[in-house]
Amino acid sequence: QVQLVESGGGSVQAGGSLRLSCAASGYFYSSNYMAWFRQAPGKEREGVAAIYTVAGITYYADAVKGRFTISQDKAKGTVYLQMNSLKPEDSAMYYCAGGQFRLIVGSPLGAMSSYNYWGQGTQVTVAS
């Protein structure tokens, strides 16, 4: 059983940076896609960034392209989300997710139901 534990959230001023970490215990390679989702109060959960762990291919939501970077350290079984130039609208609970699925078309960010494993979330608050 894979367990995901996020860390690195916090409060920051607009324009600042944070790095989120997602440590996977258990068999890391049971997920060929790892992703970060976020959910703000009163809003639906949305995909932020994903990585195809086999080849390191990355995917980003338009809202974070050029500002966020997802990466992985397979030796540590950890996925990171480097967030730069943060905006107040980035404030949300951020969740790490992992899934083993075949992507036929589209982005893994749109396949939320395909992710089997979820972390408990870490809060990110960006003050204006």
C-alpha positions as CSV (number, residue, x, y, z in Angstrom):
1,Q,0.0,0.0,0.0
2,V,1.4,3.4,-1.0
3,Q,1.1,6.3,1.4
4,L,1.7,9.8,0.4
5,V,2.8,12.5,2.9
6,E,3.0,16.2,1.8
7,S,5.1,18.8,3.5
8,G,6.4,22.3,2.8
9,G,3.2,24.4,2.8
10,G,2.9,27.6,4.7
11,S,2.2,31.3,4.4
12,V,4.1,33.6,2.0
13,Q,3.8,37.0,0.5
14,A,2.8,37.5,-3.1
15,G,5.8,37.0,-5.3
16,G,7.4,34.6,-2.9
17,S,8.3,30.9,-3.3
18,L,7.5,27.6,-1.6
19,R,8.6,24.0,-2.3
20,L,6.2,21.3,-1.6
21,S,7.4,17.7,-1.0
22,C,5.5,14.5,-1.4
23,A,7.1,11.4,0.2
24,A,5.8,8.1,-0.9
25,S,6.1,5.2,1.4
26,G,5.6,1.7,0.0
27,Y,6.3,0.9,-3.6
28,F,6.9,4.2,-5.4
29,Y,6.8,2.7,-8.8
30,S,3.3,1.5,-8.3
31,S,2.3,4.9,-9.6
32,N,3.3,5.9,-13.2
33,Y,1.7,9.3,-12.7
34,M,2.3,11.5,-9.8
35,A,0.5,14.8,-9.5
36,W,-0.4,17.8,-7.4
37,F,-3.9,19.0,-7.1
38,R,-5.3,21.9,-5.2
39,Q,-8.6,23.0,-3.7
40,A,-9.6,26.4,-2.5
41,P,-12.6,27.0,-0.2
42,G,-15.8,26.8,-2.2
43,K,-14.0,25.6,-5.4
44,E,-13.6,22.3,-7.0
45,R,-10.3,20.4,-6.8
46,E,-8.1,21.2,-9.8
47,G,-5.0,19.7,-11.3
48,V,-1.9,21.8,-11.0
49,A,1.0,19.7,-12.2
50,A,1.8,16.1,-13.0
51,I,4.7,13.9,-14.0
52,Y,4.9,10.7,-15.9
53,T,7.4,9.0,-13.6
54,V,8.6,6.5,-16.1
55,A,10.0,9.2,-18.5
56,G,9.9,12.3,-16.5
57,I,7.4,14.0,-18.8
58,T,5.7,16.9,-17.1
59,Y,2.3,18.6,-17.4
60,Y,1.0,21.9,-16.1
61,A,-2.2,23.8,-15.7
62,D,-2.2,27.0,-17.7
63,A,-2.5,29.0,-14.5
64,V,0.8,27.8,-13.2
65,K,2.9,27.4,-16.4
66,G,6.2,29.1,-16.1
67,R,5.9,29.6,-12.3
68,F,5.6,26.0,-11.0
69,T,7.9,23.1,-11.6
70,I,7.2,19.4,-10.7
71,S,10.1,17.1,-10.3
72,Q,10.9,13.7,-8.8
73,D,13.7,12.0,-6.9
74,K,13.1,8.3,-7.5
75,A,15.9,7.3,-5.1
76,K,14.0,9.1,-2.3
77,G,10.5,8.2,-3.6
78,T,9.7,11.9,-3.5
79,V,7.9,14.3,-5.8
80,Y,8.4,18.0,-5.5
81,L,6.5,21.1,-6.5
82,Q,8.6,24.2,-6.7
83,M,6.3,27.2,-6.7
84,N,7.7,30.6,-7.7
85,S,6.1,34.0,-8.2
86,L,3.2,33.0,-6.0
87,K,-0.1,34.8,-6.3
88,P,-3.0,35.1,-3.8
89,E,-5.1,33.0,-6.1
90,D,-2.6,30.1,-5.6
91,S,-3.9,29.9,-2.0
92,A,-5.4,26.5,-1.5
93,M,-4.9,23.1,0.1
94,Y,-2.5,21.2,-2.0
95,Y,-2.8,17.4,-2.4
96,C,-0.3,15.0,-3.8
97,A,-1.7,12.1,-5.7
98,G,-0.4,8.9,-7.4
99,G,-2.0,6.6,-9.9
100,Q,-1.2,3.7,-12.2
101,F,-3.1,4.2,-15.4
102,R,-2.8,4.4,-19.2
103,L,-3.4,7.9,-20.6
104,I,-5.0,7.6,-24.0
105,V,-5.7,11.2,-24.7
106,G,-5.5,14.5,-22.9
107,S,-3.6,15.4,-19.8
108,P,-3.2,13.4,-16.6
109,L,-4.4,16.6,-14.8
110,G,-7.9,15.9,-16.2
111,A,-7.9,12.3,-15.0
112,M,-8.4,12.9,-11.3
113,S,-10.6,9.8,-10.8
114,S,-7.7,7.7,-12.0
115,Y,-5.4,8.5,-9.1
116,N,-5.5,5.7,-6.4
117,Y,-3.4,7.3,-3.7
118,W,-3.9,10.7,-2.1
119,G,-2.0,12.6,0.6
120,Q,-3.7,14.5,3.5
121,G,-2.9,17.9,2.0
122,T,-0.7,20.8,2.9
123,Q,-2.0,24.4,3.1
124,V,-0.5,27.2,1.0
125,T,-1.6,30.7,1.8
126,V,-0.4,33.6,-0.3
127,A,-0.9,37.1,1.1
128,S,-1.3,40.1,-1.2
